Amino acid sequence: MCHVIVTCRSMLWTLLSIVVAFAELIAFMSADWLIGKGKGTGSDGRDNRTGESEEPHYPTLGIYGRCIKHPTVQYFRRETLCGPYAENFSEIASGFWQATAIFLAVGILILCTVAFVSVFTMCIQSVMKKSIFNVCGLLQGIAGLFLILGLMLYPAGWGSSKAMFYCGNYASAYKLGDCSLGWAFYTAIGGTVLTFICAVFSAQAEIATSSDKVQEEIEEGKSLICLL
């Protein structure tokens, strides 16, 4: 008989697992890892082509994508063109970024799998006498290690020709030059921290769903069990 068990701790772990997976996926796909130096205006803050006053455009560069101002647009401000600069894996700007892409992709794949499985933990708490919460927590810890490796290797690619085009000639490995870090990088770091928090919190979700109070309600014949 399937028992639907919902507790505050198990539900919180499920929600965090889903949020972490989406956060890492969005960060990975974003082009806002690096924010380049302002382009398109002169020293007086006017557009170099039209002479009108305009804020400088800051191009952004991701692991495999970029956002730049569309060169043919003259009448619409902040018109940007975003998309992948690499048509295939070998065209990613740096070998370090290729490794980053691999490690992040593996970590995100694991997180998405755990997020999918976590939805069903309300009905199924164990498989082959193994707690799903403990298995998922272990997988989240492994995913966190992959994410850390990817994020550690990422700054080593700042010395690539693609990064130097956006960040100036002073950019090099672990030196930003004229660039600044974008929200995607910080989101990836925050998601990595939350991944380890989820891994630890999975043990609390397991304790909550296997408590004595839950067992008592199961013995009473209840199929839907909701506990604080």
C-alpha positions as CSV (number, residue, x, y, z in Angstrom):
1,M,0.0,0.0,0.0
2,C,1.3,3.4,-0.9
3,H,1.5,5.9,2.0
4,V,1.8,9.6,1.1
5,I,4.0,11.1,3.8
6,V,4.4,14.9,3.9
7,T,6.5,16.6,6.5
8,C,7.8,20.1,6.7
9,R,11.4,18.9,6.5
10,S,10.8,16.5,3.6
11,M,8.8,19.2,1.7
12,L,11.5,21.8,2.3
13,W,14.2,19.4,1.1
14,T,12.2,18.7,-2.1
15,L,11.6,22.4,-2.8
16,L,15.3,23.2,-2.2
17,S,16.4,20.4,-4.5
18,I,14.2,21.7,-7.3
19,V,15.3,25.3,-6.8
20,V,19.0,24.3,-6.8
21,A,18.7,22.3,-10.0
22,F,16.9,25.2,-11.8
23,A,19.4,27.8,-10.5
24,E,22.4,25.9,-11.7
25,L,20.8,25.1,-15.1
26,I,19.9,28.8,-15.6
27,A,23.3,30.0,-14.6
28,F,25.0,27.5,-16.9
29,M,22.9,28.6,-19.9
30,S,23.3,32.3,-19.2
31,A,25.8,34.5,-21.0
32,D,26.2,36.8,-17.9
33,W,29.3,35.2,-16.4
34,L,31.6,38.0,-17.4
35,I,30.6,41.6,-18.0
36,G,32.9,43.4,-20.4
37,K,34.1,47.0,-20.5
38,G,31.6,49.5,-21.9
39,K,31.6,49.9,-25.6
40,G,29.8,52.0,-28.2
41,T,30.3,55.5,-26.7
42,G,32.9,58.1,-26.7
43,S,34.7,59.8,-23.8
44,D,31.8,62.3,-23.5
45,G,29.2,59.6,-23.1
46,R,27.7,60.1,-26.7
47,D,27.1,57.4,-29.2
48,N,30.1,57.2,-31.6
49,R,27.8,56.9,-34.7
50,T,24.8,59.1,-33.9
51,G,26.3,61.6,-31.5
52,E,23.4,61.2,-29.2
53,S,23.8,60.9,-25.4
54,E,23.6,57.2,-24.5
55,E,24.7,54.9,-21.7
56,P,27.6,52.6,-22.7
57,H,26.7,49.0,-23.7
58,Y,28.4,46.3,-21.6
59,P,28.8,43.1,-23.6
60,T,28.6,39.8,-21.6
61,L,30.3,36.5,-22.1
62,G,29.3,33.1,-20.8
63,I,30.9,29.7,-21.0
64,Y,29.6,29.1,-24.5
65,G,27.4,32.1,-25.2
66,R,27.6,35.9,-25.4
67,C,25.5,39.0,-25.6
68,I,26.6,42.0,-27.8
69,K,24.9,45.1,-29.1
70,H,23.4,44.5,-32.6
71,P,25.6,46.5,-35.0
72,T,22.8,47.2,-37.4
73,V,20.4,48.7,-34.9
74,Q,20.5,52.5,-34.8
75,Y,17.1,53.6,-33.5
76,F,16.5,51.2,-30.6
77,R,18.7,51.5,-27.5
78,R,20.0,48.5,-25.6
79,E,19.2,46.2,-28.5
80,T,21.3,43.2,-27.9
81,L,22.0,40.0,-29.8
82,C,22.4,37.0,-27.5
83,G,23.4,33.5,-28.6
84,P,26.1,30.9,-28.5
85,Y,29.5,32.0,-29.9
86,A,30.6,28.3,-30.2
87,E,28.8,26.2,-32.8
88,N,30.3,23.0,-31.3
89,F,32.1,21.9,-28.1
90,S,35.6,22.4,-29.6
91,E,34.9,26.1,-30.3
92,I,34.4,26.9,-26.6
93,A,36.9,29.7,-25.8
94,S,39.3,27.8,-23.6
95,G,40.2,24.2,-22.7
96,F,39.6,25.2,-19.1
97,W,36.1,26.4,-20.0
98,Q,35.5,23.1,-21.9
99,A,36.4,21.3,-18.7
100,T,34.1,23.6,-16.7
101,A,31.3,22.9,-19.1
102,I,31.8,19.1,-18.6
103,F,31.9,19.3,-14.8
104,L,29.0,21.7,-14.6
105,A,26.9,19.6,-17.0
106,V,27.5,16.4,-15.1
107,G,26.7,18.1,-11.8
108,I,23.5,19.7,-13.2
109,L,22.4,16.4,-14.7
110,I,22.7,14.8,-11.3
111,L,20.8,17.6,-9.6
112,C,18.0,17.5,-12.2
113,T,17.7,13.8,-11.7
114,V,17.5,14.2,-7.9
115,A,15.0,17.0,-8.3
116,F,12.8,14.7,-10.4
117,V,13.1,11.8,-8.0
118,S,12.4,14.1,-5.0
119,V,8.9,14.8,-6.2
120,F,8.0,11.1,-5.7
121,T,9.5,10.8,-2.2
122,M,6.1,11.6,-0.8
123,C,4.9,8.2,-2.0
124,I,8.1,6.2,-2.2
125,Q,10.6,6.5,0.6
126,S,12.8,3.5,-0.1
127,V,13.9,1.3,-3.0
128,M,15.5,-2.1,-2.4
129,K,15.6,-1.3,1.4
130,K,17.7,1.8,0.6
131,S,16.4,5.2,1.7
132,I,15.8,7.4,-1.3
133,F,16.6,10.5,0.9
134,N,20.0,9.1,1.8
135,V,20.8,8.1,-1.8
136,C,19.7,11.5,-3.1
137,G,21.7,13.3,-0.5
138,L,24.8,11.3,-1.5
139,L,24.2,12.2,-5.2
140,Q,23.8,15.8,-4.3
141,G,27.1,15.7,-2.5
142,I,28.7,14.2,-5.6
143,A,27.1,16.8,-7.8
144,G,28.4,19.6,-5.5
145,L,32.0,18.3,-6.0
146,F,31.6,18.4,-9.8
147,L,30.2,22.0,-9.5
148,I,33.2,23.0,-7.3
149,L,35.7,21.6,-9.8
150,G,34.0,23.4,-12.7
151,L,33.9,26.7,-10.8
152,M,37.6,26.4,-9.8
153,L,38.6,25.8,-13.4
154,Y,36.5,28.6,-14.8
155,P,38.8,31.6,-13.9
156,A,41.8,29.8,-15.5
157,G,40.1,30.5,-18.9
158,W,40.1,34.3,-18.4
159,G,43.4,34.4,-20.3
160,S,41.9,33.1,-23.5
161,S,41.7,35.2,-26.6
162,K,37.9,35.4,-26.4
163,A,38.0,36.6,-22.8
164,M,40.7,39.1,-23.6
165,F,38.6,40.5,-26.4
166,Y,35.9,41.4,-23.8
167,C,38.1,42.1,-20.8
168,G,41.2,43.8,-22.4
169,N,44.8,42.8,-22.7
170,Y,45.4,42.8,-19.0
171,A,43.1,39.8,-18.5
172,S,44.8,36.5,-17.7
173,A,44.2,33.4,-15.8
174,Y,42.4,34.3,-12.5
175,K,42.7,38.0,-13.4
176,L,39.6,39.8,-14.7
177,G,41.2,42.7,-16.4
178,D,38.5,45.3,-17.3
179,C,35.7,42.8,-16.8
180,S,33.5,42.2,-13.8
181,L,31.7,39.0,-12.7
182,G,28.1,38.7,-13.7
183,W,25.1,37.4,-11.8
184,A,25.4,33.9,-13.4
185,F,28.7,33.3,-11.7
186,Y,27.4,34.2,-8.3
187,T,24.2,32.2,-8.9
188,A,26.4,29.2,-9.7
189,I,28.3,29.7,-6.5
190,G,25.1,30.1,-4.4
191,G,23.6,27.0,-6.0
192,T,26.7,25.0,-5.1
193,V,26.5,26.1,-1.5
194,L,22.8,25.2,-1.5
195,T,23.6,21.8,-3.0
196,F,25.7,20.8,0.0
197,I,23.0,22.2,2.3
198,C,20.5,20.0,0.5
199,A,22.8,17.0,0.8
200,V,23.0,17.5,4.6
201,F,19.3,18.3,5.0
202,S,18.3,15.1,3.2
203,A,19.2,13.2,6.4
204,Q,16.7,15.4,8.3
205,A,14.0,14.6,5.6
206,E,14.7,10.9,6.2
207,I,14.4,11.2,10.0
208,A,11.1,13.1,9.6
209,T,9.5,10.6,7.3
210,S,10.6,7.6,9.4
211,S,9.7,9.0,12.9
212,D,7.7,7.1,15.4
213,K,4.8,9.4,14.9
214,V,4.7,8.5,11.2
215,Q,4.8,4.8,12.0
216,E,1.9,5.2,14.4
217,E,-0.2,6.8,11.8
218,I,0.7,4.1,9.3
219,E,-0.4,1.4,11.8
220,E,-3.7,3.2,12.2
221,G,-4.3,2.6,8.5
222,K,-3.9,6.2,7.3
223,S,-2.7,6.6,3.7
224,L,-2.2,10.3,3.8
225,I,0.1,11.5,6.6
226,C,0.9,15.2,7.0
227,L,3.1,16.2,9.9
228,L,4.7,19.5,10.9
